[in-house]
């Protein structure tokens, strides 16, 4: 068995440090930088959510006090500076609703399209698609509305998309196709839902099917 003296052990340690010391220091420093960088990023992300939440509450409160201009200004800030937070999409949806109520369909469309293009929450995206499609229907842009309705992943919004499709087809005079869409929509509505009579009424309004 080989025996090493204290000096030999020291020489081996010096040689090892000479070869790997710098790499070890770099690795430790890199680990520290990554750790603190992640903590800083997490803190900034959390702070961004807190700030965005406060701004959204401010926007809602401004609308409650009929301060529309201030609400829209706050909403614009959320959309521009806090786009990565869910509050930006919520603000854009609210902005679009207020715009529509004020008759500003151009701004309403712009904000709804922003949600479709930028939101990360699927619920917000579907809400924006459906609202934008309704605006298109109101302006007679049926093909564009139908294109928004024909989305593969409907994520729990099946009834709403099928109703929209039925409305467009009905407006285009395709009564049989509209009837099919409404019937499919009814399959996705639970019994007792207040939404059920609305679909049933639309289906009844199409009248009886033509017999061959």
Helices and strands as residue ranges (DSSP letters): H 6-64, H 68-81, H 86-101, H 105-118, H 122-138, H 142-149, H 158-171, H 175-187, H 196-205
